[in-house]
Amino acid sequence: MQKKGDNQSYLLRYLSLGPVLLFALLSFTAVLLIVFNYLYPDLLFHPLP
């Protein structure tokens, strides 16, 4: 059986993974939008009527 300290270290490792994954997802989304806007300019912003 595991000690209580081991369970707490696993919990802290799991909680510290969240911000890293969020940062990676936001960075990937930003790069995707930048590349899309570079390849197809003016498609992200529709002209006003």
mmCIF entry with sequence, helices, sheets and N, C-alpha, C, O atoms, coordinates in Angstrom:
data_MODEL
# 
_entry.id   MODEL 
# 
_entity.id                         1 
_entity.type                       polymer 
_entity.pdbx_number_of_molecules   1 
# 
_entity_poly.entity_id                      1 
_entity_poly.type                           'polypeptide(L)' 
_entity_poly.nstd_linkage                   no 
_entity_poly.nstd_monomer                   no 
_entity_poly.pdbx_seq_one_letter_code       MQKKGDNQSYLLRYLSLGPVLLFALLSFTAVLLIVFNYLYPDLLFHPLP 
_entity_poly.pdbx_seq_one_letter_code_can   MQKKGDNQSYLLRYLSLGPVLLFALLSFTAVLLIVFNYLYPDLLFHPLP 
_entity_poly.pdbx_strand_id                 A 
# 
loop_
_entity_poly_seq.entity_id 
_entity_poly_seq.num 
_entity_poly_seq.mon_id 
_entity_poly_seq.hetero 
1 1  MET n 
1 2  GLN n 
1 3  LYS n 
1 4  LYS n 
1 5  GLY n 
1 6  ASP n 
1 7  ASN n 
1 8  GLN n 
1 9  SER n 
1 10 TYR n 
1 11 LEU n 
1 12 LEU n 
1 13 ARG n 
1 14 TYR n 
1 15 LEU n 
1 16 SER n 
1 17 LEU n 
1 18 GLY n 
1 19 PRO n 
1 20 VAL n 
1 21 LEU n 
1 22 LEU n 
1 23 PHE n 
1 24 ALA n 
1 25 LEU n 
1 26 LEU n 
1 27 SER n 
1 28 PHE n 
1 29 THR n 
1 30 ALA n 
1 31 VAL n 
1 32 LEU n 
1 33 LEU n 
1 34 ILE n 
1 35 VAL n 
1 36 PHE n 
1 37 ASN n 
1 38 TYR n 
1 39 LEU n 
1 40 TYR n 
1 41 PRO n 
1 42 ASP n 
1 43 LEU n 
1 44 LEU n 
1 45 PHE n 
1 46 HIS n 
1 47 PRO n 
1 48 LEU n 
1 49 PRO n 
# 
_struct_asym.id          A 
_struct_asym.entity_id   1 
# 
_struct_conf.conf_type_id            HELX_P 
_struct_conf.id                      HELX_P1 
_struct_conf.pdbx_PDB_helix_id       AA1 
_struct_conf.beg_label_comp_id       LYS 
_struct_conf.beg_label_asym_id       A 
_struct_conf.beg_label_seq_id        4 
_struct_conf.pdbx_beg_PDB_ins_code   ? 
_struct_conf.end_label_comp_id       LEU 
_struct_conf.end_label_asym_id       A 
_struct_conf.end_label_seq_id        39 
_struct_conf.pdbx_end_PDB_ins_code   ? 
_struct_conf.beg_auth_comp_id        LYS 
_struct_conf.beg_auth_asym_id        A 
_struct_conf.beg_auth_seq_id         4 
_struct_conf.end_auth_comp_id        LEU 
_struct_conf.end_auth_asym_id        A 
_struct_conf.end_auth_seq_id         39 
_struct_conf.pdbx_PDB_helix_class    1 
_struct_conf.details                 ? 
_struct_conf.pdbx_PDB_helix_length   36 
# 
_struct_conf_type.id          HELX_P 
_struct_conf_type.criteria    ? 
_struct_conf_type.reference   ? 
# 
loop_
_atom_site.group_PDB 
_atom_site.id 
_atom_site.type_symbol 
_atom_site.label_atom_id 
_atom_site.label_alt_id 
_atom_site.label_comp_id 
_atom_site.label_asym_id 
_atom_site.label_entity_id 
_atom_site.label_seq_id 
_atom_site.pdbx_PDB_ins_code 
_atom_site.Cartn_x 
_atom_site.Cartn_y 
_atom_site.Cartn_z 
_atom_site.occupancy 
_atom_site.B_iso_or_equiv 
_atom_site.pdbx_formal_charge 
_atom_site.auth_seq_id 
_atom_site.auth_comp_id 
_atom_site.auth_asym_id 
_atom_site.auth_atom_id 
_atom_site.pdbx_PDB_model_num 
ATOM 1   N N  . MET A 1 1  ? 0.841   -1.189 0.000   1.00 0.00 ? 1  MET A N  1 
ATOM 2   C CA . MET A 1 1  ? 0.000   0.000  0.000   1.00 0.00 ? 1  MET A CA 1 
ATOM 3   C C  . MET A 1 1  ? 0.879   1.242  0.000   1.00 0.00 ? 1  MET A C  1 
ATOM 4   O O  . MET A 1 1  ? 1.955   1.258  0.598   1.00 0.00 ? 1  MET A O  1 
ATOM 5   N N  . GLN A 1 2  ? 0.405   2.284  -0.680  1.00 0.00 ? 2  GLN A N  1 
ATOM 6   C CA . GLN A 1 2  ? 1.199   3.503  -0.797  1.00 0.00 ? 2  GLN A CA 1 
ATOM 7   C C  . GLN A 1 2  ? 1.058   4.359  0.458   1.00 0.00 ? 2  GLN A C  1 
ATOM 8   O O  . GLN A 1 2  ? 0.066   4.307  1.184   1.00 0.00 ? 2  GLN A O  1 
ATOM 9   N N  . LYS A 1 3  ? 2.106   5.144  0.669   1.00 0.00 ? 3  LYS A N  1 
ATOM 10  C CA . LYS A 1 3  ? 2.062   6.076  1.785   1.00 0.00 ? 3  LYS A CA 1 
ATOM 11  C C  . LYS A 1 3  ? 1.238   7.296  1.398   1.00 0.00 ? 3  LYS A C  1 
ATOM 12  O O  . LYS A 1 3  ? 0.985   7.547  0.220   1.00 0.00 ? 3  LYS A O  1 
ATOM 13  N N  . LYS A 1 4  ? 0.824   8.052  2.415   1.00 0.00 ? 4  LYS A N  1 
ATOM 14  C CA . LYS A 1 4  ? 0.018   9.242  2.161   1.00 0.00 ? 4  LYS A CA 1 
ATOM 15  C C  . LYS A 1 4  ? 0.826   10.297 1.416   1.00 0.00 ? 4  LYS A C  1 
ATOM 16  O O  . LYS A 1 4  ? 0.267   11.023 0.594   1.00 0.00 ? 4  LYS A O  1 
ATOM 17  N N  . GLY A 1 5  ? 2.104   10.399 1.677   1.00 0.00 ? 5  GLY A N  1 
ATOM 18  C CA . GLY A 1 5  ? 2.945   11.375 0.995   1.00 0.00 ? 5  GLY A CA 1 
ATOM 19  C C  . GLY A 1 5  ? 3.046   11.110 -0.493  1.00 0.00 ? 5  GLY A C  1 
ATOM 20  O O  . GLY A 1 5  ? 3.139   12.041 -1.293  1.00 0.00 ? 5  GLY A O  1 
ATOM 21  N N  . ASP A 1 6  ? 3.026   9.822  -0.868  1.00 0.00 ? 6  ASP A N  1 
ATOM 22  C CA . ASP A 1 6  ? 3.073   9.481  -2.289  1.00 0.00 ? 6  ASP A CA 1 
ATOM 23  C C  . ASP A 1 6  ? 1.813   9.957  -3.005  1.00 0.00 ? 6  ASP A C  1 
ATOM 24  O O  . ASP A 1 6  ? 1.879   10.483 -4.115  1.00 0.00 ? 6  ASP A O  1 
ATOM 25  N N  . ASN A 1 7  ? 0.665   9.766  -2.356  1.00 0.00 ? 7  ASN A N  1 
ATOM 26  C CA . ASN A 1 7  ? -0.585  10.215 -2.966  1.00 0.00 ? 7  ASN A CA 1 
ATOM 27  C C  . ASN A 1 7  ? -0.589  11.727 -3.142  1.00 0.00 ? 7  ASN A C  1 
ATOM 28  O O  . ASN A 1 7  ? -1.082  12.234 -4.150  1.00 0.00 ? 7  ASN A O  1 
ATOM 29  N N  . GLN A 1 8  ? -0.049  12.443 -2.177  1.00 0.00 ? 8  GLN A N  1 
ATOM 30  C CA . GLN A 1 8  ? -0.029  13.900 -2.274  1.00 0.00 ? 8  GLN A CA 1 
ATOM 31  C C  . GLN A 1 8  ? 0.925   14.352 -3.381  1.00 0.00 ? 8  GLN A C  1 
ATOM 32  O O  . GLN A 1 8  ? 0.634   15.322 -4.081  1.00 0.00 ? 8  GLN A O  1 
ATOM 33  N N  . SER A 1 9  ? 2.043   13.675 -3.548  1.00 0.00 ? 9  SER A N  1 
ATOM 34  C CA . SER A 1 9  ? 2.962   14.062 -4.617  1.00 0.00 ? 9  SER A CA 1 
ATOM 35  C C  . SER A 1 9  ? 2.343   13.786 -5.986  1.00 0.00 ? 9  SER A C  1 
ATOM 36  O O  . SER A 1 9  ? 2.553   14.555 -6.924  1.00 0.00 ? 9  SER A O  1 
ATOM 37  N N  . TYR A 1 10 ? 1.580   12.696 -6.110  1.00 0.00 ? 10 TYR A N  1 
ATOM 38  C CA . TYR A 1 10 ? 0.892   12.433 -7.375  1.00 0.00 ? 10 TYR A CA 1 
ATOM 39  C C  . TYR A 1 10 ? -0.160  13.502 -7.647  1.00 0.00 ? 10 TYR A C  1 
ATOM 40  O O  . TYR A 1 10 ? -0.338  13.921 -8.790  1.00 0.00 ? 10 TYR A O  1 
ATOM 41  N N  . LEU A 1 11 ? -0.856  13.944 -6.604  1.00 0.00 ? 11 LEU A N  1 
ATOM 42  C CA . LEU A 1 11 ? -1.863  14.991 -6.771  1.00 0.00 ? 11 LEU A CA 1 
ATOM 43  C C  . LEU A 1 11 ? -1.215  16.298 -7.193  1.00 0.00 ? 11 LEU A C  1 
ATOM 44  O O  . LEU A 1 11 ? -1.731  16.989 -8.071  1.00 0.00 ? 11 LEU A O  1 
ATOM 45  N N  . LEU A 1 12 ? -0.096  16.646 -6.582  1.00 0.00 ? 12 LEU A N  1 
ATOM 46  C CA . LEU A 1 12 ? 0.582   17.889 -6.955  1.00 0.00 ? 12 LEU A CA 1 
ATOM 47  C C  . LEU A 1 12 ? 1.121   17.806 -8.379  1.00 0.00 ? 12 LEU A C  1 
ATOM 48  O O  . LEU A 1 12 ? 1.089   18.799 -9.105  1.00 0.00 ? 12 LEU A O  1 
ATOM 49  N N  . ARG A 1 13 ? 1.609   16.659 -8.783  1.00 0.00 ? 13 ARG A N  1 
ATOM 50  C CA . ARG A 1 13 ? 2.093   16.495 -10.154 1.00 0.00 ? 13 ARG A CA 1 
ATOM 51  C C  . ARG A 1 13 ? 0.936   16.623 -11.136 1.00 0.00 ? 13 ARG A C  1 
ATOM 52  O O  . ARG A 1 13 ? 1.092   17.227 -12.198 1.00 0.00 ? 13 ARG A O  1 
ATOM 53  N N  . TYR A 1 14 ? -0.223  16.065 -10.797 1.00 0.00 ? 14 TYR A N  1 
ATOM 54  C CA . TYR A 1 14 ? -1.390  16.159 -11.674 1.00 0.00 ? 14 TYR A CA 1 
ATOM 55  C C  . TYR A 1 14 ? -1.876  17.602 -11.778 1.00 0.00 ? 14 TYR A C  1 
ATOM 56  O O  . TYR A 1 14 ? -2.223  18.062 -12.865 1.00 0.00 ? 14 TYR A O  1 
ATOM 57  N N  . LEU A 1 15 ? -1.901  18.311 -10.664 1.00 0.00 ? 15 LEU A N  1 
ATOM 58  C CA . LEU A 1 15 ? -2.374  19.693 -10.687 1.00 0.00 ? 15 LEU A CA 1 
ATOM 59  C C  . LEU A 1 15 ? -1.408  20.607 -11.424 1.00 0.00 ? 15 LEU A C  1 
ATOM 60  O O  . LEU A 1 15 ? -1.837  21.591 -12.027 1.00 0.00 ? 15 LEU A O  1 
ATOM 61  N N  . SER A 1 16 ? -0.126  20.309 -11.392 1.00 0.00 ? 16 SER A N  1 
ATOM 62  C CA . SER A 1 16 ? 0.829   21.154 -12.095 1.00 0.00 ? 16 SER A CA 1 
ATOM 63  C C  . SER A 1 16 ? 0.833   20.858 -13.590 1.00 0.00 ? 16 SER A C  1 
ATOM 64  O O  . SER A 1 16 ? 1.405   21.627 -14.364 1.00 0.00 ? 16 SER A O  1 
ATOM 65  N N  . LEU A 1 17 ? 0.215   19.771 -14.010 1.00 0.00 ? 17 LEU A N  1 
ATOM 66  C CA . LEU A 1 17 ? 0.142   19.447 -15.430 1.00 0.00 ? 17 LEU A CA 1 
ATOM 67  C C  . LEU A 1 17 ? -0.900  20.304 -16.140 1.00 0.00 ? 17 LEU A C  1 
ATOM 68  O O  . LEU A 1 17 ? -0.764  20.573 -17.334 1.00 0.00 ? 17 LEU A O  1 
ATOM 69  N N  . GLY A 1 18 ? -1.925  20.731 -15.434 1.00 0.00 ? 18 GLY A N  1 
ATOM 70  C CA . GLY A 1 18 ? -3.007  21.513 -16.032 1.00 0.00 ? 18 GLY A CA 1 
ATOM 71  C C  . GLY A 1 18 ? -2.548  22.817 -16.660 1.00 0.00 ? 18 GLY A C  1 
ATOM 72  O O  . GLY A 1 18 ? -2.841  23.051 -17.832 1.00 0.00 ? 18 GLY A O  1 
ATOM 73  N N  . PRO A 1 19 ? -1.843  23.677 -15.936 1.00 0.00 ? 19 PRO A N  1 
ATOM 74  C CA . PRO A 1 19 ? -1.389  24.929 -16.548 1.00 0.00 ? 19 PRO A CA 1 
ATOM 75  C C  . PRO A 1 19 ? -0.442  24.714 -17.725 1.00 0.00 ? 19 PRO A C  1 
ATOM 76  O O  . PRO A 1 19 ? -0.444  25.502 -18.671 1.00 0.00 ? 19 PRO A O  1 
ATOM 77  N N  . VAL A 1 20 ? 0.356   23.672 -17.676 1.00 0.00 ? 20 VAL A N  1 
ATOM 78  C CA . VAL A 1 20 ? 1.276   23.396 -18.781 1.00 0.00 ? 20 VAL A CA 1 
ATOM 79  C C  . VAL A 1 20 ? 0.488   23.009 -20.030 1.00 0.00 ? 20 VAL A C  1 
ATOM 80  O O  . VAL A 1 20 ? 0.788   23.482 -21.126 1.00 0.00 ? 20 VAL A O  1 
ATOM 81  N N  . LEU A 1 21 ? -0.516  22.154 -19.868 1.00 0.00 ? 21 LEU A N  1 
ATOM 82  C CA . LEU A 1 21 ? -1.335  21.760 -21.013 1.00 0.00 ? 21 LEU A CA 1 
ATOM 83  C C  . LEU A 1 21 ? -2.145  22.935 -21.543 1.00 0.00 ? 21 LEU A C  1 
ATOM 84  O O  . LEU A 1 21 ? -2.323  23.070 -22.753 1.00 0.00 ? 21 LEU A O  1 
ATOM 85  N N  . LEU A 1 22 ? -2.638  23.787 -20.647 1.00 0.00 ? 22 LEU A N  1 
ATOM 86  C CA . LEU A 1 22 ? -3.380  24.971 -21.080 1.00 0.00 ? 22 LEU A CA 1 
ATOM 87  C C  . LEU A 1 22 ? -2.488  25.917 -21.869 1.00 0.00 ? 22 LEU A C  1 
ATOM 88  O O  . LEU A 1 22 ? -2.907  26.452 -22.895 1.00 0.00 ? 22 LEU A O  1 
ATOM 89  N N  . PHE A 1 23 ? -1.270  26.126 -21.403 1.00 0.00 ? 23 PHE A N  1 
ATOM 90  C CA . PHE A 1 23 ? -0.326  26.991 -22.119 1.00 0.00 ? 23 PHE A CA 1 
ATOM 91  C C  . PHE A 1 23 ? 0.004   26.408 -23.489 1.00 0.00 ? 23 PHE A C  1 
ATOM 92  O O  . PHE A 1 23 ? 0.085   27.142 -24.473 1.00 0.00 ? 23 PHE A O  1 
ATOM 93  N N  . ALA A 1 24 ? 0.196   25.090 -23.557 1.00 0.00 ? 24 ALA A N  1 
ATOM 94  C CA . ALA A 1 24 ? 0.507   24.451 -24.838 1.00 0.00 ? 24 ALA A CA 1 
ATOM 95  C C  . ALA A 1 24 ? -0.668  24.575 -25.806 1.00 0.00 ? 24 ALA A C  1 
ATOM 96  O O  . ALA A 1 24 ? -0.469  24.831 -26.993 1.00 0.00 ? 24 ALA A O  1 
ATOM 97  N N  . LEU A 1 25 ? -1.884  24.395 -25.306 1.00 0.00 ? 25 LEU A N  1 
ATOM 98  C CA . LEU A 1 25 ? -3.062  24.504 -26.164 1.00 0.00 ? 25 LEU A CA 1 
ATOM 99  C C  . LEU A 1 25 ? -3.254  25.930 -26.670 1.00 0.00 ? 25 LEU A C  1 
ATOM 100 O O  . LEU A 1 25 ? -3.559  26.134 -27.845 1.00 0.00 ? 25 LEU A O  1 
ATOM 101 N N  . LEU A 1 26 ? -3.079  26.915 -25.796 1.00 0.00 ? 26 LEU A N  1 
ATOM 102 C CA . LEU A 1 26 ? -3.226  28.310 -26.211 1.00 0.00 ? 26 LEU A CA 1 
ATOM 103 C C  . LEU A 1 26 ? -2.130  28.711 -27.191 1.00 0.00 ? 26 LEU A C  1 
ATOM 104 O O  . LEU A 1 26 ? -2.387  29.453 -28.139 1.00 0.00 ? 26 LEU A O  1 
ATOM 105 N N  . SER A 1 27 ? -0.916  28.229 -26.971 1.00 0.00 ? 27 SER A N  1 
ATOM 106 C CA . SER A 1 27 ? 0.173   28.530 -27.904 1.00 0.00 ? 27 SER A CA 1 
ATOM 107 C C  . SER A 1 27 ? -0.106  27.904 -29.269 1.00 0.00 ? 27 SER A C  1 
ATOM 108 O O  . SER A 1 27 ? 0.102   28.543 -30.301 1.00 0.00 ? 27 SER A O  1 
ATOM 109 N N  . PHE A 1 28 ? -0.573  26.667 -29.275 1.00 0.00 ? 28 PHE A N  1 
ATOM 110 C CA . PHE A 1 28 ? -0.893  25.999 -30.535 1.00 0.00 ? 28 PHE A CA 1 
ATOM 111 C C  . PHE A 1 28 ? -2.006  26.733 -31.279 1.00 0.00 ? 28 PHE A C  1 
ATOM 112 O O  . PHE A 1 28 ? -1.942  26.887 -32.498 1.00 0.00 ? 28 PHE A O  1 
ATOM 113 N N  . THR A 1 29 ? -3.026  27.185 -30.549 1.00 0.00 ? 29 THR A N  1 
ATOM 114 C CA . THR A 1 29 ? -4.121  27.920 -31.173 1.00 0.00 ? 29 THR A CA 1 
ATOM 115 C C  . THR A 1 29 ? -3.637  29.243 -31.748 1.00 0.00 ? 29 THR A C  1 
ATOM 116 O O  . THR A 1 29 ? -4.043  29.627 -32.845 1.00 0.00 ? 29 THR A O  1 
ATOM 117 N N  . ALA A 1 30 ? -2.773  29.944 -31.019 1.00 0.00 ? 30 ALA A N  1 
ATOM 118 C CA . ALA A 1 30 ? -2.242  31.214 -31.512 1.00 0.00 ? 30 ALA A CA 1 
ATOM 119 C C  . ALA A 1 30 ? -1.411  31.004 -32.773 1.00 0.00 ? 30 ALA A C  1 
ATOM 120 O O  . ALA A 1 30 ? -1.536  31.767 -33.731 1.00 0.00 ? 30 ALA A O  1 
ATOM 121 N N  . VAL A 1 31 ? -0.571  29.984 -32.781 1.00 0.00 ? 31 VAL A N  1 
ATOM 122 C CA . VAL A 1 31 ? 0.253   29.704 -33.962 1.00 0.00 ? 31 VAL A CA 1 
ATOM 123 C C  . VAL A 1 31 ? -0.636  29.327 -35.144 1.00 0.00 ? 31 VAL A C  1 
ATOM 124 O O  . VAL A 1 31 ? -0.378  29.745 -36.273 1.00 0.00 ? 31 VAL A O  1 
ATOM 125 N N  . LEU A 1 32 ? -1.670  28.547 -34.893 1.00 0.00 ? 32 LEU A N  1 
ATOM 126 C CA . LEU A 1 32 ? -2.586  28.156 -35.963 1.00 0.00 ? 32 LEU A CA 1 
ATOM 127 C C  . LEU A 1 32 ? -3.276  29.377 -36.567 1.00 0.00 ? 32 LEU A C  1 
ATOM 128 O O  . LEU A 1 32 ? -3.394  29.478 -37.788 1.00 0.00 ? 32 LEU A O  1 
ATOM 129 N N  . LEU A 1 33 ? -3.731  30.302 -35.730 1.00 0.00 ? 33 LEU A N  1 
ATOM 130 C CA . LEU A 1 33 ? -4.371  31.513 -36.240 1.00 0.00 ? 33 LEU A CA 1 
ATOM 131 C C  . LEU A 1 33 ? -3.384  32.396 -36.991 1.00 0.00 ? 33 LEU A C  1 
ATOM 132 O O  . LEU A 1 33 ? -3.736  32.982 -38.015 1.00 0.00 ? 33 LEU A O  1 
ATOM 133 N N  . ILE A 1 34 ? -2.169  32.497 -36.504 1.00 0.00 ? 34 ILE A N  1 
ATOM 134 C CA . ILE A 1 34 ? -1.163  33.331 -37.167 1.00 0.00 ? 34 ILE A CA 1 
ATOM 135 C C  . ILE A 1 34 ? -0.817  32.761 -38.538 1.00 0.00 ? 34 ILE A C  1 
ATOM 136 O O  . ILE A 1 34 ? -0.722  33.506 -39.513 1.00 0.00 ? 34 ILE A O  1 
ATOM 137 N N  . VAL A 1 35 ? -0.629  31.452 -38.618 1.00 0.00 ? 35 VAL A N  1 
ATOM 138 C CA . VAL A 1 35 ? -0.290  30.828 -39.901 1.00 0.00 ? 35 VAL A CA 1 
ATOM 139 C C  . VAL A 1 35 ? -1.468  30.933 -40.867 1.00 0.00 ? 35 VAL A C  1 
ATOM 140 O O  . VAL A 1 35 ? -1.274  31.210 -42.051 1.00 0.00 ? 35 VAL A O  1 
ATOM 141 N N  . PHE A 1 36 ? -2.673  30.717 -40.376 1.00 0.00 ? 36 PHE A N  1 
ATOM 142 C CA . PHE A 1 36 ? -3.853  30.827 -41.235 1.00 0.00 ? 36 PHE A CA 1 
ATOM 143 C C  . PHE A 1 36 ? -4.001  32.247 -41.771 1.00 0.00 ? 36 PHE A C  1 
ATOM 144 O O  . PHE A 1 36 ? -4.320  32.442 -42.943 1.00 0.00 ? 36 PHE A O  1 
ATOM 145 N N  . ASN A 1 37 ? -3.769  33.236 -40.912 1.00 0.00 ? 37 ASN A N  1 
ATOM 146 C CA . ASN A 1 37 ? -3.876  34.625 -41.349 1.00 0.00 ? 37 ASN A CA 1 
ATOM 147 C C  . ASN A 1 37 ? -2.734  34.987 -42.295 1.00 0.00 ? 37 ASN A C  1 
ATOM 148 O O  . ASN A 1 37 ? -2.901  35.857 -43.150 1.00 0.00 ? 37 ASN A O  1 
ATOM 149 N N  . TYR A 1 38 ? -1.603  34.351 -42.162 1.00 0.00 ? 38 TYR A N  1 
ATOM 150 C CA . TYR A 1 38 ? -0.484  34.604 -43.082 1.00 0.00 ? 38 TYR A CA 1 
ATOM 151 C C  . TYR A 1 38 ? -0.771  34.017 -44.467 1.00 0.00 ? 38 TYR A C  1 
ATOM 152 O O  . TYR A 1 38 ? -0.497  34.649 -45.487 1.00 0.00 ? 38 TYR A O  1 
ATOM 153 N N  . LEU A 1 39 ? -1.329  32.796 -44.490 1.00 0.00 ? 39 LEU A N  1 
ATOM 154 C CA . LEU A 1 39 ? -1.598  32.144 -45.768 1.00 0.00 ? 39 LEU A CA 1 
ATOM 155 C C  . LEU A 1 39 ? -2.826  32.724 -46.467 1.00 0.00 ? 39 LEU A C  1 
ATOM 156 O O  . LEU A 1 39 ? -2.829  32.876 -47.688 1.00 0.00 ? 39 LEU A O  1 
ATOM 157 N N  . TYR A 1 40 ? -3.859  33.047 -45.705 1.00 0.00 ? 40 TYR A N  1 
ATOM 158 C CA . TYR A 1 40 ? -5.101  33.585 -46.268 1.00 0.00 ? 40 TYR A CA 1 
ATOM 159 C C  . TYR A 1 40 ? -5.431  34.896 -45.566 1.00 0.00 ? 40 TYR A C  1 
ATOM 160 O O  . TYR A 1 40 ? -6.259  34.909 -44.655 1.00 0.00 ? 40 TYR A O  1 
ATOM 161 N N  . PRO A 1 41 ? -4.810  35.988 -45.964 1.00 0.00 ? 41 PRO A N  1 
ATOM 162 C CA . PRO A 1 41 ? -5.067  37.250 -45.270 1.00 0.00 ? 41 PRO A CA 1 
ATOM 163 C C  . PRO A 1 41 ? -6.495  37.743 -45.520 1.00 0.00 ? 41 PRO A C  1 
ATOM 164 O O  . PRO A 1 41 ? -7.089  37.474 -46.564 1.00 0.00 ? 41 PRO A O  1 
ATOM 165 N N  . ASP A 1 42 ? -7.019  38.458 -44.552 1.00 0.00 ? 42 ASP A N  1 
ATOM 166 C CA . ASP A 1 42 ? -8.334  39.105 -44.605 1.00 0.00 ? 42 ASP A CA 1 
ATOM 167 C C  . ASP A 1 42 ? -9.498  38.122 -44.602 1.00 0.00 ? 42 ASP A C  1 
ATOM 168 O O  . ASP A 1 42 ? -10.628 38.541 -44.851 1.00 0.00 ? 42 ASP A O  1 
ATOM 169 N N  . LEU A 1 43 ? -9.284  36.857 -44.338 1.00 0.00 ? 43 LEU A N  1 
ATOM 170 C CA . LEU A 1 43 ? -10.408 35.933 -44.210 1.00 0.00 ? 43 LEU A CA 1 
ATOM 171 C C  . LEU A 1 43 ? -10.928 35.864 -42.778 1.00 0.00 ? 43 LEU A C  1 
ATOM 172 O O  . LEU A 1 43 ? -12.066 35.451 -42.553 1.00 0.00 ? 43 LEU A O  1 
ATOM 173 N N  . LEU A 1 44 ? -10.106 36.266 -41.805 1.00 0.00 ? 44 LEU A N  1 
ATOM 174 C CA . LEU A 1 44 ? -10.560 36.220 -40.420 1.00 0.00 ? 44 LEU A CA 1 
ATOM 175 C C  . LEU A 1 44 ? -11.464 37.395 -40.085 1.00 0.00 ? 44 LEU A C  1 
ATOM 176 O O  . LEU A 1 44 ? -12.230 37.331 -39.123 1.00 0.00 ? 44 LEU A O  1 
ATOM 177 N N  . PHE A 1 45 ? -11.388 38.462 -40.860 1.00 0.00 ? 45 PHE A N  1 
ATOM 178 C CA . PHE A 1 45 ? -12.159 39.671 -40.587 1.00 0.00 ? 45 PHE A CA 1 
ATOM 179 C C  . PHE A 1 45 ? -13.073 39.934 -41.776 1.00 0.00 ? 45 PHE A C  1 
ATOM 180 O O  . PHE A 1 45 ? -12.596 40.229 -42.872 1.00 0.00 ? 45 PHE A O  1 
ATOM 181 N N  . HIS A 1 46 ? -14.371 39.829 -41.572 1.00 0.00 ? 46 HIS A N  1 
ATOM 182 C CA . HIS A 1 46 ? -15.331 40.054 -42.645 1.00 0.00 ? 46 HIS A CA 1 
ATOM 183 C C  . HIS A 1 46 ? -15.552 41.553 -42.806 1.00 0.00 ? 46 HIS A C  1 
ATOM 184 O O  . HIS A 1 46 ? -15.633 42.277 -41.814 1.00 0.00 ? 46 HIS A O  1 
ATOM 185 N N  . PRO A 1 47 ? -15.652 42.023 -44.046 1.00 0.00 ? 47 PRO A N  1 
ATOM 186 C CA . PRO A 1 47 ? -15.876 43.461 -44.246 1.00 0.00 ? 47 PRO A CA 1 
ATOM 187 C C  . PRO A 1 47 ? -17.278 43.870 -43.801 1.00 0.00 ? 47 PRO A C  1 
ATOM 188 O O  . PRO A 1 47 ? -18.221 43.081 -43.862 1.00 0.00 ? 47 PRO A O  1 
ATOM 189 N N  . LEU A 1 48 ? -17.391 45.088 -43.365 1.00 0.00 ? 48 LEU A N  1 
ATOM 190 C CA . LEU A 1 48 ? -18.698 45.599 -42.963 1.00 0.00 ? 48 LEU A CA 1 
ATOM 191 C C  . LEU A 1 48 ? -19.518 45.924 -44.209 1.00 0.00 ? 48 LEU A C  1 
ATOM 192 O O  . LEU A 1 48 ? -18.952 46.343 -45.219 1.00 0.00 ? 48 LEU A O  1 
ATOM 193 N N  . PRO A 1 49 ? -20.847 45.738 -44.160 1.00 0.00 ? 49 PRO A N  1 
ATOM 194 C CA . PRO A 1 49 ? -21.684 46.015 -45.347 1.00 0.00 ? 49 PRO A CA 1 
ATOM 195 C C  . PRO A 1 49 ? -21.801 47.503 -45.652 1.00 0.00 ? 49 PRO A C  1 
ATOM 196 O O  . PRO A 1 49 ? -22.468 47.886 -46.613 1.00 0.00 ? 49 PRO A O  1 
# 
